[in-house]
Structure formats: structure tokens, C-alpha cells
Amino acid sequence: MAKITVIELLDRYEAGERDFRGLDLSGLEFFGSSIGKRKFITRGADFTGANMSQCIFLSGNTSFGGGIFRHVDFTGAEFSDNGIRDCDMSFANFTGADFGESASSRVDYEGADFTNAVFFQSSIFKSVVTDAIFRGAKLEESGPKDGKLTRVDFTGAKMFTLDVGRRKVIFDQTIMPDCSIRTDS
């Protein structure tokens, strides 16, 4: 796995490159002095199998939209005040990631692992959430909206509250925090 710097990644994207599969981007900081006034944009880029663990993506310097992040390792990454839209993040590992005040829409999270992830005032709406894992995740003032949860595992999730009438969520074989299985008819 090739390791590159944040500046090299931005330079390559701005030069028209879109194939970033399998790169080691672990620990990169996408904000402030590390990138100046530049912005990390993912439209049309393919990061399949990349290591983006421990990365920090701060609002204003990142635009997660239209990228492919299949099987990406986002372990311990921070997505502060970000919007994630129209991305394929299927089978990504978000173990211990922090989604403070972030929203995602129209994202494919099939098979994604959010074990022990922290969500604060965050939402996932109009997204594919099938066979995803939220074991032990902290969901403070957060949760799914306008979608269907199929075979999702919320075992041991903390602060899990859901106003189903307001959020328009359909559950299909979903394991709730208390280990009960919920299926709406």
C-alpha cells in the first residue's frame, strides 16, 4: 500500500487523477495549515480499499460527494460537521469514527461497520443501510431518517432513541439495542 501526503493527493486530484485505490492515507489531516485554502473533493474519485484510518476531515475543507469508498478503512477517523452525499461507502470500516454534527444522504452503507462509532447531532437519510453494524455506537441526538434498515445490528448502541413517526424509518430484521429484532409490516 503506497503512502502519500495530503498535498500530493490534492495535487493529483487537481491534475485530473481519480484512481486512488489502495493508497495509504492514514492519519492525514484535511484542514487548516495542512492544506491551506484548498479543499478535498471526492467527486468521481475511487478510493476502494484505501486506508484512511485516523484521518481528520473538517467542514469547509472537505466535500464528500460522488466518491467511491468501498472497503475503505476509516477506523478512528473524524468527520466533524461534514456532509456525505451520493457516495458508495459499502463495506467500509468506521470502527470508533466520530461523526459529530455530520449528515449523510443517498449513501450506500451496505455492510459498513460502525462499531463503537460516535454520532452527535448526525443523521443518515435516504441511504442504503443493509447488513450494517452499529454495535456499541453512541447515537446522541442522531439516527436514521427517511429510509429502510435491513438486517442492521444496533446491539448495545447507546442513547438510541427514535421517533419513528417523524423519521419515517422502516425496520426489516433489525437488531435493536436490547437485542430484540424489529420488523415493520
Biotite code that builds the C-alpha atoms (Angstrom):
import biotite.structure as struc

atoms = struc.array([
    struc.Atom([0.000, 0.000, 0.000], chain_id="A", res_id=1, res_name="MET", atom_name="CA", element="C"),
    struc.Atom([1.602, 3.256, -1.161], chain_id="A", res_id=2, res_name="ALA", atom_name="CA", element="C"),
    struc.Atom([1.734, 6.128, 1.363], chain_id="A", res_id=3, res_name="LYS", atom_name="CA", element="C"),
    struc.Atom([1.249, 9.693, 0.088], chain_id="A", res_id=4, res_name="ILE", atom_name="CA", element="C"),
    struc.Atom([0.876, 13.108, 1.678], chain_id="A", res_id=5, res_name="THR", atom_name="CA", element="C"),
    struc.Atom([-2.268, 15.224, 1.719], chain_id="A", res_id=6, res_name="VAL", atom_name="CA", element="C"),
    struc.Atom([-0.632, 17.769, -0.622], chain_id="A", res_id=7, res_name="ILE", atom_name="CA", element="C"),
    struc.Atom([0.302, 15.028, -3.103], chain_id="A", res_id=8, res_name="GLU", atom_name="CA", element="C"),
    struc.Atom([-3.273, 13.699, -3.015], chain_id="A", res_id=9, res_name="LEU", atom_name="CA", element="C"),
    struc.Atom([-4.736, 17.163, -3.653], chain_id="A", res_id=10, res_name="LEU", atom_name="CA", element="C"),
    struc.Atom([-2.223, 17.852, -6.449], chain_id="A", res_id=11, res_name="ASP", atom_name="CA", element="C"),
    struc.Atom([-3.032, 14.561, -8.174], chain_id="A", res_id=12, res_name="ARG", atom_name="CA", element="C"),
    struc.Atom([-6.806, 15.148, -7.921], chain_id="A", res_id=13, res_name="TYR", atom_name="CA", element="C"),
    struc.Atom([-6.496, 18.711, -9.248], chain_id="A", res_id=14, res_name="GLU", atom_name="CA", element="C"),
    struc.Atom([-4.384, 17.373, -12.148], chain_id="A", res_id=15, res_name="ALA", atom_name="CA", element="C"),
    struc.Atom([-7.307, 15.123, -13.140], chain_id="A", res_id=16, res_name="GLY", atom_name="CA", element="C"),
    struc.Atom([-6.383, 11.822, -11.497], chain_id="A", res_id=17, res_name="GLU", atom_name="CA", element="C"),
    struc.Atom([-9.322, 9.942, -9.993], chain_id="A", res_id=18, res_name="ARG", atom_name="CA", element="C"),
    struc.Atom([-7.876, 6.473, -9.218], chain_id="A", res_id=19, res_name="ASP", atom_name="CA", element="C"),
    struc.Atom([-6.700, 6.380, -5.601], chain_id="A", res_id=20, res_name="PHE", atom_name="CA", element="C"),
    struc.Atom([-7.485, 2.716, -4.934], chain_id="A", res_id=21, res_name="ARG", atom_name="CA", element="C"),
    struc.Atom([-5.444, 1.007, -2.252], chain_id="A", res_id=22, res_name="GLY", atom_name="CA", element="C"),
    struc.Atom([-3.478, 4.061, -1.126], chain_id="A", res_id=23, res_name="LEU", atom_name="CA", element="C"),
    struc.Atom([-2.329, 4.541, 2.457], chain_id="A", res_id=24, res_name="ASP", atom_name="CA", element="C"),
    struc.Atom([-3.765, 7.904, 3.517], chain_id="A", res_id=25, res_name="LEU", atom_name="CA", element="C"),
    struc.Atom([-3.835, 7.063, 7.215], chain_id="A", res_id=26, res_name="SER", atom_name="CA", element="C"),
    struc.Atom([-3.517, 9.933, 9.653], chain_id="A", res_id=27, res_name="GLY", atom_name="CA", element="C"),
    struc.Atom([-3.864, 12.707, 7.079], chain_id="A", res_id=28, res_name="LEU", atom_name="CA", element="C"),
    struc.Atom([-5.424, 15.977, 8.236], chain_id="A", res_id=29, res_name="GLU", atom_name="CA", element="C"),
    struc.Atom([-7.730, 17.687, 5.753], chain_id="A", res_id=30, res_name="PHE", atom_name="CA", element="C"),
    struc.Atom([-7.938, 21.123, 7.377], chain_id="A", res_id=31, res_name="PHE", atom_name="CA", element="C"),
    struc.Atom([-6.062, 24.270, 8.326], chain_id="A", res_id=32, res_name="GLY", atom_name="CA", element="C"),
    struc.Atom([-2.360, 24.621, 7.747], chain_id="A", res_id=33, res_name="SER", atom_name="CA", element="C"),
    struc.Atom([-2.060, 21.092, 6.310], chain_id="A", res_id=34, res_name="SER", atom_name="CA", element="C"),
    struc.Atom([-3.982, 22.118, 3.155], chain_id="A", res_id=35, res_name="ILE", atom_name="CA", element="C"),
    struc.Atom([-4.272, 25.909, 3.343], chain_id="A", res_id=36, res_name="GLY", atom_name="CA", element="C"),
    struc.Atom([-7.231, 27.234, 1.374], chain_id="A", res_id=37, res_name="LYS", atom_name="CA", element="C"),
    struc.Atom([-7.501, 24.075, -0.729], chain_id="A", res_id=38, res_name="ARG", atom_name="CA", element="C"),
    struc.Atom([-10.403, 21.655, -0.482], chain_id="A", res_id=39, res_name="LYS", atom_name="CA", element="C"),
    struc.Atom([-10.509, 17.844, -0.505], chain_id="A", res_id=40, res_name="PHE", atom_name="CA", element="C"),
    struc.Atom([-13.141, 16.951, -3.131], chain_id="A", res_id=41, res_name="ILE", atom_name="CA", element="C"),
    struc.Atom([-14.105, 13.365, -3.907], chain_id="A", res_id=42, res_name="THR", atom_name="CA", element="C"),
    struc.Atom([-16.454, 13.670, -6.918], chain_id="A", res_id=43, res_name="ARG", atom_name="CA", element="C"),
    struc.Atom([-15.614, 10.917, -9.400], chain_id="A", res_id=44, res_name="GLY", atom_name="CA", element="C"),
    struc.Atom([-12.690, 9.603, -7.345], chain_id="A", res_id=45, res_name="ALA", atom_name="CA", element="C"),
    struc.Atom([-12.242, 5.921, -6.472], chain_id="A", res_id=46, res_name="ASP", atom_name="CA", element="C"),
    struc.Atom([-10.651, 5.175, -3.083], chain_id="A", res_id=47, res_name="PHE", atom_name="CA", element="C"),
    struc.Atom([-11.612, 1.465, -2.987], chain_id="A", res_id=48, res_name="THR", atom_name="CA", element="C"),
    struc.Atom([-9.506, -0.414, -0.444], chain_id="A", res_id=49, res_name="GLY", atom_name="CA", element="C"),
    struc.Atom([-7.642, 2.693, 0.755], chain_id="A", res_id=50, res_name="ALA", atom_name="CA", element="C"),
    struc.Atom([-6.504, 3.146, 4.342], chain_id="A", res_id=51, res_name="ASN", atom_name="CA", element="C"),
    struc.Atom([-7.981, 6.395, 5.675], chain_id="A", res_id=52, res_name="MET", atom_name="CA", element="C"),
    struc.Atom([-7.814, 5.430, 9.340], chain_id="A", res_id=53, res_name="SER", atom_name="CA", element="C"),
    struc.Atom([-7.254, 8.228, 11.858], chain_id="A", res_id=54, res_name="GLN", atom_name="CA", element="C"),
    struc.Atom([-7.853, 10.900, 9.161], chain_id="A", res_id=55, res_name="CYS", atom_name="CA", element="C"),
    struc.Atom([-9.440, 14.187, 10.172], chain_id="A", res_id=56, res_name="ILE", atom_name="CA", element="C"),
    struc.Atom([-11.976, 15.692, 7.773], chain_id="A", res_id=57, res_name="PHE", atom_name="CA", element="C"),
    struc.Atom([-13.230, 19.086, 8.927], chain_id="A", res_id=58, res_name="LEU", atom_name="CA", element="C"),
    struc.Atom([-16.085, 21.085, 7.446], chain_id="A", res_id=59, res_name="SER", atom_name="CA", element="C"),
    struc.Atom([-15.103, 23.707, 4.929], chain_id="A", res_id=60, res_name="GLY", atom_name="CA", element="C"),
    struc.Atom([-12.069, 21.751, 3.756], chain_id="A", res_id=61, res_name="ASN", atom_name="CA", element="C"),
    struc.Atom([-13.750, 18.535, 2.631], chain_id="A", res_id=62, res_name="THR", atom_name="CA", element="C"),
    struc.Atom([-16.525, 17.663, 0.211], chain_id="A", res_id=63, res_name="SER", atom_name="CA", element="C"),
    struc.Atom([-17.582, 14.034, 0.360], chain_id="A", res_id=64, res_name="PHE", atom_name="CA", element="C"),
    struc.Atom([-19.793, 13.791, -2.695], chain_id="A", res_id=65, res_name="GLY", atom_name="CA", element="C"),
    struc.Atom([-19.877, 11.326, -5.553], chain_id="A", res_id=66, res_name="GLY", atom_name="CA", element="C"),
    struc.Atom([-16.833, 9.313, -4.463], chain_id="A", res_id=67, res_name="GLY", atom_name="CA", element="C"),
    struc.Atom([-16.308, 5.559, -4.200], chain_id="A", res_id=68, res_name="ILE", atom_name="CA", element="C"),
    struc.Atom([-15.068, 4.348, -0.810], chain_id="A", res_id=69, res_name="PHE", atom_name="CA", element="C"),
    struc.Atom([-15.782, 0.593, -0.962], chain_id="A", res_id=70, res_name="ARG", atom_name="CA", element="C"),
    struc.Atom([-13.861, -1.420, 1.649], chain_id="A", res_id=71, res_name="HIS", atom_name="CA", element="C"),
    struc.Atom([-12.058, 1.708, 2.939], chain_id="A", res_id=72, res_name="VAL", atom_name="CA", element="C"),
    struc.Atom([-10.633, 1.649, 6.466], chain_id="A", res_id=73, res_name="ASP", atom_name="CA", element="C"),
    struc.Atom([-11.930, 4.767, 8.261], chain_id="A", res_id=74, res_name="PHE", atom_name="CA", element="C"),
    struc.Atom([-11.107, 3.373, 11.736], chain_id="A", res_id=75, res_name="THR", atom_name="CA", element="C"),
    struc.Atom([-10.918, 6.268, 14.218], chain_id="A", res_id=76, res_name="GLY", atom_name="CA", element="C"),
    struc.Atom([-11.489, 8.917, 11.525], chain_id="A", res_id=77, res_name="ALA", atom_name="CA", element="C"),
    struc.Atom([-13.150, 12.226, 12.403], chain_id="A", res_id=78, res_name="GLU", atom_name="CA", element="C"),
    struc.Atom([-15.889, 13.657, 10.173], chain_id="A", res_id=79, res_name="PHE", atom_name="CA", element="C"),
    struc.Atom([-16.683, 16.889, 12.025], chain_id="A", res_id=80, res_name="SER", atom_name="CA", element="C"),
    struc.Atom([-19.557, 18.958, 10.673], chain_id="A", res_id=81, res_name="ASP", atom_name="CA", element="C"),
    struc.Atom([-19.431, 17.280, 7.259], chain_id="A", res_id=82, res_name="ASN", atom_name="CA", element="C"),
    struc.Atom([-21.931, 16.342, 4.610], chain_id="A", res_id=83, res_name="GLY", atom_name="CA", element="C"),
    struc.Atom([-21.509, 12.991, 2.904], chain_id="A", res_id=84, res_name="ILE", atom_name="CA", element="C"),
    struc.Atom([-23.636, 12.676, -0.250], chain_id="A", res_id=85, res_name="ARG", atom_name="CA", element="C"),
    struc.Atom([-24.091, 10.309, -3.162], chain_id="A", res_id=86, res_name="ASP", atom_name="CA", element="C"),
    struc.Atom([-21.153, 8.073, -2.175], chain_id="A", res_id=87, res_name="CYS", atom_name="CA", element="C"),
    struc.Atom([-20.561, 4.344, -2.225], chain_id="A", res_id=88, res_name="ASP", atom_name="CA", element="C"),
    struc.Atom([-19.202, 3.520, 1.232], chain_id="A", res_id=89, res_name="MET", atom_name="CA", element="C"),
    struc.Atom([-20.262, -0.106, 1.193], chain_id="A", res_id=90, res_name="SER", atom_name="CA", element="C"),
    struc.Atom([-18.253, -2.478, 3.383], chain_id="A", res_id=91, res_name="PHE", atom_name="CA", element="C"),
    struc.Atom([-16.231, 0.436, 4.843], chain_id="A", res_id=92, res_name="ALA", atom_name="CA", element="C"),
    struc.Atom([-14.887, 0.134, 8.386], chain_id="A", res_id=93, res_name="ASN", atom_name="CA", element="C"),
    struc.Atom([-15.887, 3.110, 10.563], chain_id="A", res_id=94, res_name="PHE", atom_name="CA", element="C"),
    struc.Atom([-14.984, 1.465, 13.888], chain_id="A", res_id=95, res_name="THR", atom_name="CA", element="C"),
    struc.Atom([-14.542, 4.196, 16.503], chain_id="A", res_id=96, res_name="GLY", atom_name="CA", element="C"),
    struc.Atom([-15.103, 7.000, 13.965], chain_id="A", res_id=97, res_name="ALA", atom_name="CA", element="C"),
    struc.Atom([-16.558, 10.337, 15.106], chain_id="A", res_id=98, res_name="ASP", atom_name="CA", element="C"),
    struc.Atom([-19.465, 11.822, 13.125], chain_id="A", res_id=99, res_name="PHE", atom_name="CA", element="C"),
    struc.Atom([-20.033, 14.992, 15.156], chain_id="A", res_id=100, res_name="GLY", atom_name="CA", element="C"),
    struc.Atom([-22.739, 17.129, 13.538], chain_id="A", res_id=101, res_name="GLU", atom_name="CA", element="C"),
    struc.Atom([-22.476, 15.323, 10.198], chain_id="A", res_id=102, res_name="SER", atom_name="CA", element="C"),
    struc.Atom([-25.224, 14.309, 7.816], chain_id="A", res_id=103, res_name="ALA", atom_name="CA", element="C"),
    struc.Atom([-25.182, 11.756, 5.059], chain_id="A", res_id=104, res_name="SER", atom_name="CA", element="C"),
    struc.Atom([-27.712, 11.355, 2.290], chain_id="A", res_id=105, res_name="SER", atom_name="CA", element="C"),
    struc.Atom([-28.059, 8.924, -0.587], chain_id="A", res_id=106, res_name="ARG", atom_name="CA", element="C"),
    struc.Atom([-25.052, 6.914, 0.613], chain_id="A", res_id=107, res_name="VAL", atom_name="CA", element="C"),
    struc.Atom([-24.617, 3.159, 0.189], chain_id="A", res_id=108, res_name="ASP", atom_name="CA", element="C"),
    struc.Atom([-23.603, 1.830, 3.620], chain_id="A", res_id=109, res_name="TYR", atom_name="CA", element="C"),
    struc.Atom([-24.236, -1.838, 2.812], chain_id="A", res_id=110, res_name="GLU", atom_name="CA", element="C"),
    struc.Atom([-22.112, -3.997, 5.114], chain_id="A", res_id=111, res_name="GLY", atom_name="CA", element="C"),
    struc.Atom([-20.446, -0.984, 6.774], chain_id="A", res_id=112, res_name="ALA", atom_name="CA", element="C"),
    struc.Atom([-19.107, -1.411, 10.314], chain_id="A", res_id=113, res_name="ASP", atom_name="CA", element="C"),
    struc.Atom([-19.834, 1.453, 12.744], chain_id="A", res_id=114, res_name="PHE", atom_name="CA", element="C"),
    struc.Atom([-18.868, -0.475, 15.898], chain_id="A", res_id=115, res_name="THR", atom_name="CA", element="C"),
    struc.Atom([-18.284, 1.999, 18.765], chain_id="A", res_id=116, res_name="ASN", atom_name="CA", element="C"),
    struc.Atom([-18.646, 4.984, 16.409], chain_id="A", res_id=117, res_name="ALA", atom_name="CA", element="C"),
    struc.Atom([-19.863, 8.260, 17.895], chain_id="A", res_id=118, res_name="VAL", atom_name="CA", element="C"),
    struc.Atom([-22.712, 10.199, 16.309], chain_id="A", res_id=119, res_name="PHE", atom_name="CA", element="C"),
    struc.Atom([-23.674, 13.570, 17.768], chain_id="A", res_id=120, res_name="PHE", atom_name="CA", element="C"),
    struc.Atom([-26.472, 15.511, 16.104], chain_id="A", res_id=121, res_name="GLN", atom_name="CA", element="C"),
    struc.Atom([-25.897, 13.430, 12.986], chain_id="A", res_id=122, res_name="SER", atom_name="CA", element="C"),
    struc.Atom([-28.262, 11.762, 10.581], chain_id="A", res_id=123, res_name="SER", atom_name="CA", element="C"),
    struc.Atom([-28.276, 9.159, 7.863], chain_id="A", res_id=124, res_name="ILE", atom_name="CA", element="C"),
    struc.Atom([-31.146, 9.712, 5.452], chain_id="A", res_id=125, res_name="PHE", atom_name="CA", element="C"),
    struc.Atom([-32.321, 8.321, 2.142], chain_id="A", res_id=126, res_name="LYS", atom_name="CA", element="C"),
    struc.Atom([-29.403, 5.877, 2.268], chain_id="A", res_id=127, res_name="SER", atom_name="CA", element="C"),
    struc.Atom([-28.929, 2.136, 1.776], chain_id="A", res_id=128, res_name="VAL", atom_name="CA", element="C"),
    struc.Atom([-28.316, 0.669, 5.225], chain_id="A", res_id=129, res_name="VAL", atom_name="CA", element="C"),
    struc.Atom([-28.273, -3.106, 4.828], chain_id="A", res_id=130, res_name="THR", atom_name="CA", element="C"),
    struc.Atom([-26.249, -5.600, 6.880], chain_id="A", res_id=131, res_name="ASP", atom_name="CA", element="C"),
    struc.Atom([-24.527, -2.687, 8.672], chain_id="A", res_id=132, res_name="ALA", atom_name="CA", element="C"),
    struc.Atom([-23.174, -2.943, 12.219], chain_id="A", res_id=133, res_name="ILE", atom_name="CA", element="C"),
    struc.Atom([-23.688, -0.264, 14.895], chain_id="A", res_id=134, res_name="PHE", atom_name="CA", element="C"),
    struc.Atom([-22.701, -2.384, 17.937], chain_id="A", res_id=135, res_name="ARG", atom_name="CA", element="C"),
    struc.Atom([-21.926, -0.175, 20.901], chain_id="A", res_id=136, res_name="GLY", atom_name="CA", element="C"),
    struc.Atom([-22.272, 3.005, 18.819], chain_id="A", res_id=137, res_name="ALA", atom_name="CA", element="C"),
    struc.Atom([-23.225, 6.194, 20.633], chain_id="A", res_id=138, res_name="LYS", atom_name="CA", element="C"),
    struc.Atom([-26.125, 7.883, 18.830], chain_id="A", res_id=139, res_name="LEU", atom_name="CA", element="C"),
    struc.Atom([-26.734, 11.124, 20.742], chain_id="A", res_id=140, res_name="GLU", atom_name="CA", element="C"),
    struc.Atom([-29.461, 13.184, 19.067], chain_id="A", res_id=141, res_name="GLU", atom_name="CA", element="C"),
    struc.Atom([-28.746, 11.095, 15.969], chain_id="A", res_id=142, res_name="SER", atom_name="CA", element="C"),
    struc.Atom([-30.265, 8.383, 13.878], chain_id="A", res_id=143, res_name="GLY", atom_name="CA", element="C"),
    struc.Atom([-31.631, 7.265, 10.541], chain_id="A", res_id=144, res_name="PRO", atom_name="CA", element="C"),
    struc.Atom([-34.276, 9.246, 8.657], chain_id="A", res_id=145, res_name="LYS", atom_name="CA", element="C"),
    struc.Atom([-36.445, 8.535, 5.606], chain_id="A", res_id=146, res_name="ASP", atom_name="CA", element="C"),
    struc.Atom([-35.120, 5.085, 4.851], chain_id="A", res_id=147, res_name="GLY", atom_name="CA", element="C"),
    struc.Atom([-35.109, 1.380, 5.445], chain_id="A", res_id=148, res_name="LYS", atom_name="CA", element="C"),
    struc.Atom([-32.832, -0.530, 7.798], chain_id="A", res_id=149, res_name="LEU", atom_name="CA", element="C"),
    struc.Atom([-32.420, -4.145, 6.703], chain_id="A", res_id=150, res_name="THR", atom_name="CA", element="C"),
    struc.Atom([-30.560, -6.619, 8.923], chain_id="A", res_id=151, res_name="ARG", atom_name="CA", element="C"),
    struc.Atom([-28.806, -3.785, 10.779], chain_id="A", res_id=152, res_name="VAL", atom_name="CA", element="C"),
    struc.Atom([-27.268, -4.608, 14.162], chain_id="A", res_id=153, res_name="ASP", atom_name="CA", element="C"),
    struc.Atom([-27.676, -1.959, 16.899], chain_id="A", res_id=154, res_name="PHE", atom_name="CA", element="C"),
    struc.Atom([-26.757, -4.355, 19.740], chain_id="A", res_id=155, res_name="THR", atom_name="CA", element="C"),
    struc.Atom([-25.639, -2.322, 22.755], chain_id="A", res_id=156, res_name="GLY", atom_name="CA", element="C"),
    struc.Atom([-25.998, 1.030, 20.997], chain_id="A", res_id=157, res_name="ALA", atom_name="CA", element="C"),
    struc.Atom([-26.100, 3.875, 23.494], chain_id="A", res_id=158, res_name="LYS", atom_name="CA", element="C"),
    struc.Atom([-28.522, 6.817, 23.617], chain_id="A", res_id=159, res_name="MET", atom_name="CA", element="C"),
    struc.Atom([-30.552, 5.205, 20.845], chain_id="A", res_id=160, res_name="PHE", atom_name="CA", element="C"),
    struc.Atom([-33.904, 6.968, 20.597], chain_id="A", res_id=161, res_name="THR", atom_name="CA", element="C"),
    struc.Atom([-36.091, 7.063, 17.574], chain_id="A", res_id=162, res_name="LEU", atom_name="CA", element="C"),
    struc.Atom([-39.255, 8.966, 16.834], chain_id="A", res_id=163, res_name="ASP", atom_name="CA", element="C"),
    struc.Atom([-40.327, 6.627, 14.052], chain_id="A", res_id=164, res_name="VAL", atom_name="CA", element="C"),
    struc.Atom([-43.358, 8.715, 13.077], chain_id="A", res_id=165, res_name="GLY", atom_name="CA", element="C"),
    struc.Atom([-41.205, 11.750, 12.445], chain_id="A", res_id=166, res_name="ARG", atom_name="CA", element="C"),
    struc.Atom([-38.246, 9.985, 10.916], chain_id="A", res_id=167, res_name="ARG", atom_name="CA", element="C"),
    struc.Atom([-40.113, 7.643, 8.518], chain_id="A", res_id=168, res_name="LYS", atom_name="CA", element="C"),
    struc.Atom([-37.865, 4.642, 9.094], chain_id="A", res_id=169, res_name="VAL", atom_name="CA", element="C"),
    struc.Atom([-38.816, 1.092, 8.141], chain_id="A", res_id=170, res_name="ILE", atom_name="CA", element="C"),
    struc.Atom([-37.132, -1.733, 10.036], chain_id="A", res_id=171, res_name="PHE", atom_name="CA", element="C"),
    struc.Atom([-36.588, -5.145, 8.438], chain_id="A", res_id=172, res_name="ASP", atom_name="CA", element="C"),
    struc.Atom([-34.977, -7.838, 10.602], chain_id="A", res_id=173, res_name="GLN", atom_name="CA", element="C"),
    struc.Atom([-33.076, -5.148, 12.527], chain_id="A", res_id=174, res_name="THR", atom_name="CA", element="C"),
    struc.Atom([-31.479, -5.978, 15.873], chain_id="A", res_id=175, res_name="ILE", atom_name="CA", element="C"),
    struc.Atom([-32.330, -3.239, 18.358], chain_id="A", res_id=176, res_name="MET", atom_name="CA", element="C"),
    struc.Atom([-30.033, -2.147, 21.271], chain_id="A", res_id=177, res_name="PRO", atom_name="CA", element="C"),
    struc.Atom([-31.838, -4.504, 23.675], chain_id="A", res_id=178, res_name="ASP", atom_name="CA", element="C"),
    struc.Atom([-31.216, -7.431, 21.231], chain_id="A", res_id=179, res_name="CYS", atom_name="CA", element="C"),
    struc.Atom([-34.873, -7.624, 20.181], chain_id="A", res_id=180, res_name="SER", atom_name="CA", element="C"),
    struc.Atom([-35.494, -7.988, 16.465], chain_id="A", res_id=181, res_name="ILE", atom_name="CA", element="C"),
    struc.Atom([-37.750, -5.475, 14.798], chain_id="A", res_id=182, res_name="ARG", atom_name="CA", element="C"),
    struc.Atom([-39.554, -5.894, 11.504], chain_id="A", res_id=183, res_name="THR", atom_name="CA", element="C"),
    struc.Atom([-42.243, -3.434, 10.445], chain_id="A", res_id=184, res_name="ASP", atom_name="CA", element="C"),
    struc.Atom([-45.111, -4.737, 8.377], chain_id="A", res_id=185, res_name="SER", atom_name="CA", element="C"),
])
